[in-house]
Amino acid sequence: MDLPHHGYRSTKQRTRGGGPSSDSVLFDDTSSTAPMNSQGYYTPAYTPSADMQGGSGVNNLFDDPMANAAMMYGSSLANQGKDMVNKEISRFMSLNKLKYFFAVDTKYVLKKLLILMFPYTHQDWEVRYHRDSPLTPRQDVNAPDLYIPTMAFITYILLAGMALGIQKRFSPEVLGLCASTALVWVIIEVLVMLLSLYLLTVHSDLSTFDLVAYSGYKYVGMIFTVLCGLLFGSDGYYVALLWSSCSLMFFIVRSLKIKIIPSTDSMGTGGAKPQLRLYITVATAVFQPIIIYWLTSHLVR
């Protein structure tokens, strides 16, 4: 049965099948272009020659005798500079010397505190030596130490804070000013003492640490004075101030006299006169009560 035609023609097109070309390529040459990743972007190709060139440069650097000599010379200079720095540091602040002043025990601390508060009963003030080296504080009660001054300074700051709190005058600024003032006075005293010994050409075995120790013993008297002032009022304060000042002056004179005065006989010619040495010792002792009063009078009212 014939179907009716509505005026449409068949749109089916004929395709021409081209014959196989003699120059057809089965696989594309991708050696000259960068490969594409899964997202359609080109990724840089790996070039092993660049890495090989960098590694060969490093190897050539280590194989160069001039480079090795320069590295060895720089290392030797660095070691020499380190040794010089350590030597200068040890010159002014030796760790072994600092350990010597903290070589204490409980027995030494108790004996030293008794001598500081009751020096009149102490008879032997000579510092003992062993093979030209002074004995440690735990072996000789007359040896100066830095443990008692350090602990006394901390205790004084805490006691000052308590006294200011009782009087409703406590503040961090006031406590900081109290601590810095106490520390600065010790530094000034030590510097003045060193300058006096230098200008008067006094030959003595007193070191800077020795002077700091003797100057720091005043904190023990300051603690005793403030405690008496808080417990017994102004009358107790002045009685304690008088006792601690006299005890500290006696202690300073007897201790420094051993190290300063006898050096004239052993040195022979040169150096300061015995009178000047005695003046230095007495002036150092007399200066202690002034500092004690200056640093404690504002804490007791």
Contacts in CASP RR format, 6 or more apart in sequence:
PFRMAT RR
TARGET T0000
AUTHOR 0000-0000-0000
METHOD contacts of the structure
MODEL  1
MDLPHHGYRSTKQRTRGGGPSSDSVLFDDTSSTAPMNSQGYYTPAYTPSA
DMQGGSGVNNLFDDPMANAAMMYGSSLANQGKDMVNKEISRFMSLNKLKY
FFAVDTKYVLKKLLILMFPYTHQDWEVRYHRDSPLTPRQDVNAPDLYIPT
MAFITYILLAGMALGIQKRFSPEVLGLCASTALVWVIIEVLVMLLSLYLL
TVHSDLSTFDLVAYSGYKYVGMIFTVLCGLLFGSDGYYVALLWSSCSLMF
FIVRSLKIKIIPSTDSMGTGGAKPQLRLYITVATAVFQPIIIYWLTSHLV
R
33 42 0 8 1.000
34 42 0 8 1.000
34 43 0 8 1.000
34 44 0 8 1.000
34 45 0 8 1.000
35 42 0 8 1.000
35 43 0 8 1.000
35 45 0 8 1.000
36 42 0 8 1.000
36 43 0 8 1.000
37 43 0 8 1.000
61 67 0 8 1.000
62 68 0 8 1.000
97 207 0 8 1.000
97 209 0 8 1.000
98 146 0 8 1.000
98 209 0 8 1.000
100 136 0 8 1.000
100 137 0 8 1.000
101 137 0 8 1.000
101 144 0 8 1.000
101 145 0 8 1.000
101 146 0 8 1.000
101 147 0 8 1.000
101 209 0 8 1.000
101 213 0 8 1.000
102 145 0 8 1.000
102 146 0 8 1.000
102 147 0 8 1.000
103 136 0 8 1.000
103 137 0 8 1.000
103 138 0 8 1.000
103 145 0 8 1.000
104 137 0 8 1.000
104 138 0 8 1.000
104 145 0 8 1.000
104 147 0 8 1.000
104 148 0 8 1.000
105 138 0 8 1.000
107 138 0 8 1.000
108 137 0 8 1.000
108 138 0 8 1.000
108 141 0 8 1.000
108 145 0 8 1.000
109 147 0 8 1.000
109 148 0 8 1.000
111 141 0 8 1.000
112 137 0 8 1.000
112 141 0 8 1.000
112 145 0 8 1.000
112 148 0 8 1.000
113 148 0 8 1.000
113 220 0 8 1.000
115 122 0 8 1.000
115 141 0 8 1.000
115 251 0 8 1.000
116 148 0 8 1.000
116 217 0 8 1.000
116 220 0 8 1.000
116 221 0 8 1.000
116 247 0 8 1.000
116 248 0 8 1.000
116 251 0 8 1.000
117 220 0 8 1.000
117 221 0 8 1.000
117 224 0 8 1.000
117 244 0 8 1.000
117 247 0 8 1.000
118 247 0 8 1.000
119 247 0 8 1.000
119 250 0 8 1.000
119 251 0 8 1.000
119 254 0 8 1.000
120 247 0 8 1.000
120 250 0 8 1.000
122 254 0 8 1.000
124 142 0 8 1.000
125 142 0 8 1.000
125 254 0 8 1.000
125 255 0 8 1.000
125 257 0 8 1.000
125 258 0 8 1.000
126 142 0 8 1.000
126 258 0 8 1.000
127 134 0 8 1.000
127 135 0 8 1.000
127 140 0 8 1.000
127 142 0 8 1.000
127 143 0 8 1.000
127 258 0 8 1.000
127 259 0 8 1.000
128 134 0 8 1.000
128 135 0 8 1.000
128 139 0 8 1.000
128 140 0 8 1.000
128 142 0 8 1.000
128 143 0 8 1.000
129 135 0 8 1.000
134 140 0 8 1.000
134 143 0 8 1.000
135 143 0 8 1.000
136 143 0 8 1.000
137 143 0 8 1.000
137 144 0 8 1.000
137 145 0 8 1.000
137 147 0 8 1.000
142 255 0 8 1.000
142 258 0 8 1.000
144 209 0 8 1.000
144 210 0 8 1.000
144 213 0 8 1.000
144 214 0 8 1.000
144 255 0 8 1.000
145 213 0 8 1.000
146 209 0 8 1.000
146 212 0 8 1.000
146 213 0 8 1.000
148 217 0 8 1.000
148 220 0 8 1.000
149 212 0 8 1.000
149 213 0 8 1.000
149 215 0 8 1.000
149 216 0 8 1.000
149 217 0 8 1.000
149 219 0 8 1.000
152 216 0 8 1.000
152 217 0 8 1.000
152 219 0 8 1.000
152 220 0 8 1.000
152 222 0 8 1.000
152 223 0 8 1.000
153 182 0 8 1.000
153 183 0 8 1.000
153 216 0 8 1.000
153 219 0 8 1.000
155 219 0 8 1.000
155 223 0 8 1.000
156 182 0 8 1.000
156 219 0 8 1.000
156 222 0 8 1.000
156 223 0 8 1.000
156 226 0 8 1.000
156 295 0 8 1.000
157 175 0 8 1.000
157 178 0 8 1.000
157 179 0 8 1.000
157 182 0 8 1.000
159 223 0 8 1.000
159 226 0 8 1.000
159 227 0 8 1.000
159 299 0 8 1.000
160 175 0 8 1.000
160 178 0 8 1.000
160 179 0 8 1.000
160 226 0 8 1.000
160 299 0 8 1.000
161 170 0 8 1.000
161 175 0 8 1.000
161 178 0 8 1.000
162 230 0 8 1.000
163 226 0 8 1.000
163 230 0 8 1.000
163 299 0 8 1.000
163 300 0 8 1.000
164 170 0 8 1.000
164 171 0 8 1.000
164 174 0 8 1.000
164 175 0 8 1.000
164 178 0 8 1.000
164 299 0 8 1.000
166 230 0 8 1.000
167 301 0 8 1.000
178 295 0 8 1.000
181 295 0 8 1.000
182 219 0 8 1.000
182 295 0 8 1.000
185 291 0 8 1.000
185 294 0 8 1.000
185 295 0 8 1.000
186 212 0 8 1.000
186 215 0 8 1.000
186 216 0 8 1.000
189 211 0 8 1.000
189 215 0 8 1.000
189 284 0 8 1.000
189 287 0 8 1.000
189 291 0 8 1.000
190 208 0 8 1.000
190 211 0 8 1.000
190 212 0 8 1.000
190 215 0 8 1.000
193 211 0 8 1.000
193 215 0 8 1.000
193 280 0 8 1.000
193 284 0 8 1.000
194 208 0 8 1.000
194 211 0 8 1.000
196 202 0 8 1.000
196 280 0 8 1.000
197 204 0 8 1.000
197 206 0 8 1.000
197 280 0 8 1.000
200 271 0 8 1.000
200 272 0 8 1.000
200 276 0 8 1.000
200 277 0 8 1.000
200 280 0 8 1.000
201 270 0 8 1.000
201 271 0 8 1.000
201 272 0 8 1.000
202 260 0 8 1.000
202 263 0 8 1.000
202 271 0 8 1.000
202 272 0 8 1.000
202 276 0 8 1.000
202 277 0 8 1.000
202 280 0 8 1.000
203 263 0 8 1.000
203 267 0 8 1.000
203 271 0 8 1.000
204 259 0 8 1.000
204 260 0 8 1.000
204 263 0 8 1.000
205 259 0 8 1.000
206 256 0 8 1.000
206 259 0 8 1.000
206 260 0 8 1.000
210 259 0 8 1.000
214 252 0 8 1.000
214 255 0 8 1.000
214 256 0 8 1.000
214 284 0 8 1.000
217 248 0 8 1.000
217 251 0 8 1.000
217 252 0 8 1.000
218 248 0 8 1.000
218 288 0 8 1.000
218 291 0 8 1.000
218 292 0 8 1.000
220 244 0 8 1.000
221 240 0 8 1.000
221 244 0 8 1.000
221 247 0 8 1.000
221 248 0 8 1.000
221 292 0 8 1.000
222 244 0 8 1.000
222 292 0 8 1.000
222 295 0 8 1.000
222 296 0 8 1.000
224 240 0 8 1.000
224 243 0 8 1.000
224 244 0 8 1.000
225 237 0 8 1.000
225 240 0 8 1.000
225 241 0 8 1.000
225 244 0 8 1.000
225 292 0 8 1.000
225 296 0 8 1.000
226 237 0 8 1.000
226 296 0 8 1.000
226 299 0 8 1.000
226 300 0 8 1.000
227 240 0 8 1.000
228 236 0 8 1.000
228 237 0 8 1.000
228 239 0 8 1.000
228 240 0 8 1.000
229 236 0 8 1.000
229 237 0 8 1.000
229 240 0 8 1.000
229 300 0 8 1.000
230 300 0 8 1.000
232 239 0 8 1.000
233 300 0 8 1.000
234 300 0 8 1.000
234 301 0 8 1.000
237 296 0 8 1.000
237 300 0 8 1.000
241 289 0 8 1.000
241 292 0 8 1.000
241 293 0 8 1.000
241 296 0 8 1.000
244 292 0 8 1.000
245 288 0 8 1.000
245 289 0 8 1.000
245 292 0 8 1.000
248 285 0 8 1.000
248 288 0 8 1.000
248 289 0 8 1.000
248 292 0 8 1.000
249 285 0 8 1.000
249 286 0 8 1.000
249 288 0 8 1.000
249 289 0 8 1.000
250 285 0 8 1.000
252 281 0 8 1.000
252 284 0 8 1.000
252 285 0 8 1.000
252 288 0 8 1.000
253 281 0 8 1.000
253 282 0 8 1.000
253 285 0 8 1.000
256 280 0 8 1.000
256 281 0 8 1.000
256 284 0 8 1.000
256 285 0 8 1.000
257 281 0 8 1.000
260 277 0 8 1.000
260 280 0 8 1.000
260 281 0 8 1.000
261 274 0 8 1.000
261 277 0 8 1.000
261 278 0 8 1.000
261 281 0 8 1.000
263 277 0 8 1.000
264 271 0 8 1.000
264 272 0 8 1.000
264 273 0 8 1.000
264 274 0 8 1.000
264 277 0 8 1.000
END
